[in-house]
């Protein structure tokens, strides 16, 4: 089946939100229905862009949002508005924190090329089965955790601590693309992301993990969150993790009692 590509015009949004959205765009490329950022300009020799984006995704708190209020939408374009003061022509209105999987679910309902026999859209990565109701004790649904960007000692300690919570299936990776593949292929009850490892896109992966597995525990690790970080950076990283919807921000090196508060919830 020929791939469909839906172009999305993105207006506003923070760097963290844009990282998450770009990761979702990349993930969608593995599907028959793909989403891509729309740009009116093109490089020499590149294919000409479509005349207008199929979808406009607008941050209602951005300065550019007022321009969207003032103009008519191109024929057939769907406007997704995030934040307050949505215009009447908005197709969907959402609030933060943004559930990116929910955005694509709504779009898939319009643009999807095929449906499975059950009548549910074939959403591949972006619309997983919910975690509730799964029998994690069965061989096919054992509790599973994902570790991204951790050093050897941290990974060994976390594996031991997860095992005490009956999480015996653990995937450990130091690579962004590998993490994307794991998130798309498996179900997880816990994800741990090292924000200090700049070789992986930990922020985007943590945000995508949160959207993909809303019932799971998403944990970020950073030296900045502990005594090694100064007051300003500690405040900044805590604010960013809260905005990203991450469950917990823990200091590195790990403090067992602090970690146990979250492991005991598994």
N, C-alpha and C positions, 0 to 999 in steps of 0.2 A: 504494500500500500504506500502511495506517495506521501511523503511527509508534508504536513501543513505547518506553516510558520505564521504565528500571530505576532504582530509588532506592537510594542507597548511604549508609549511616550511617558517618561518619568519626570515629574516636576517636583523639585524640592527633596526633602528627606535628609536625614543625617547620614554621615559616613557609615555608621554601623548598619543602618537600615538598607543603605545602597549595597553594602557588601552582602547582606543576606539576600537581597533581591537578585543580585548578579549570580549568586550561587544557585538560586532557584532556576534562573535562566539556563545555567550550564546543565543542571540536572535534567531539565525538560528536553534537552537535545537528544536524549536517549529514547524519546517517545515518538510515536507517529505524529502527535500534536506537540509542537514546540513553541516556546515563547522567546522573543528576542527584543532587545532594546531598539527603539526606533530613533533614527537620526536623520534630519532633513538633508545633511551634507554627506557627500561620499568622496572617498579617495579616488584619484585617477586610476582608471581601469577596473574599479569595483562596479558591481551591479547597481543599477539605479534603484533607489529606495522606492517603496510604495508612496503614493501621493500623500497619504495621511495615515497615521497610526490607527490600528484597529481599536486600541484601548488607550485611554489616557488615565494614568495613575497619578493623582495630585495630592500633595501634602497641603492640607488646608491651612496650616500655620506658616507656610512659606510666603515670601514676598511676592512670588510669581503667581500665587493663587488668585489674586485679584484680577489678573488678566483672563483667567478661565471664566470667571463670573461675567466678564464683559463681552465675550465672544460667543457665537453660535458654534455648536459642535459640528464637525464635518459629518455628512450623511453616513449613518451606520456606525459611527464611533460610540463606544461605551465609556462613560466617565465613572471611575472609581475614586471616591473622595475620602481622604483620611483626615479626621479631625472635625472641628466645628464649622458652622456657617456654610453648610453644603448648598450648592445651587439646586434649583428645581430639576435641572436636566441630569443630575447625578443618577447613574444606574445603580450603584451601590454606595452606601455610606458606612465607613468603618471607624473604629476608635483604636487608639494605642492601648496596649501593645498589639502590633499587627500580627494576625495569624496568616502567614503567607500561604500556607496550605489551603486555608479557607478561600483566599482570593482566587487561587487556581481552580479550586473546586467549582466556584461560581462561573468562572470563565469556561471551564471544561463543559459545563452543562449547556453552554451555547455553541462552542466550537468543536467539541470532541468528534473525532472521525468515526469512532465505533463504540459499542457498548457490549458488555459481557452478557451472557444469557440471563443472569439474575436481574438484569435491568439496571445494575449499578454501572457507572462510568468506569472504563478502564483507566484508572488514574496512575497506575504504576507506582511511582515514588511519592507523588505529591498528596495522595489521599489514602493513607494507610488504614488498615483495620484498627479500631480502637483497642487499647490494652485491656479495658475492663471486660470481664467475662471470659478471658482466656485461662485455660488450665495450665499454669506454668509448671506443674509437676509432671505433666506428660512429656515424653521424650521430645516431641516436636515444639513444645512451648516452655522449655526451661528458661528461667530468668537469665537475662544476658546483659552485660555491661560493655560499654565502649570507652577505651582510654585513648586520648589523642595528645601527642606531644610530651608525654611524661618520660622522665629519665628512668634508668633501669631500677634504681632503688625504690623510687616512688611507685613504679608499676608493680614491683614485687610486693611491696607493702599493701597496696590497694587490692591486689589479687587475694592476699591472705584475708584482708578485712571483708572483702566481698563474699568470700567463701563462708565466713561466719554468718552471713545473711542469706545463705543458700543460693548465692549467685555464682555458679561454677563455670558458666560460659562467659569468657572475657576476650574481647578483641582489642588488640593493642597496635597502634599505628603511629608513624611519624610523618605521614604524607597526606596532604589535603585530598588528592584525588582518590587515594585508597580509602580515606574516611568517608568520602561521598559515596563510594561504591558500597561500603559496609552499611551506611545509613539507609541506602536504597534497598538493600538485600535482606536485612535482618530487622527483628523487633527487639527493642531495648527497654529495660526498666531503669537504667542509669547511664549517664554519660559524664565523663570527667575530661575537662579540657584545660591544657596548660597555656594560659594567655601569654606567658613569657617566652614561649618558643616561637620565634618569628619565621621559622621555616614552614609553618603551617598557618592557614587562615583560621585561627581558633575562634575568633569572634563570629565569623559567618557560620562556621560549622556548629557552634553552640546554639546560635539562633535557629538555624535550620533543624537541629536536633530537637529543640524545644517545640517548634512548630510540627515536626513529624511525629513526636511522641509527647503529647501534652500531659499524659499521666505519669511520665517518667520524671526522675530527679536529674536535673542538669546542674552540674557542679563546675565552677571555674576556679582555677588555681593561679595565684600570682604572688610573687615576693612583695609586690607593691601593697598588698592588702595587710601585710604584717609589719613588725617593727623595722624591717629593712627599708620600708617605703616612707617617704616624707608625707606630711599631712596633706598637702595639696593633691599629690598623685593618688594617695589612698582614697581621698574623697572622690576624685574623678573616676577611678576604676569602679568604685562601689556604685556611683551614679549610673555609669554605663552598663554595668551588669543588671541593675534594676530595670533600666529602660529596655534591655534586651530580653527581659523575662526569665533570666537565669535564676534557678532555685537558690543557689548558695554561692558565695565567694569565700574561699578559704585561703589562708596564708600559706605560702611555702617558706620553709619546710613545714610539712603537715604536722598538725598538733592532734594526737590521737583522740582526745576528748571532744574536740570540735568536730572532727570527722565522724565520730560515733553517733552524734546527734542526727546525722543524715543517714548513715548506714542502717541505723535502727529502724528507719521508716520503710526499708525495702521488704 
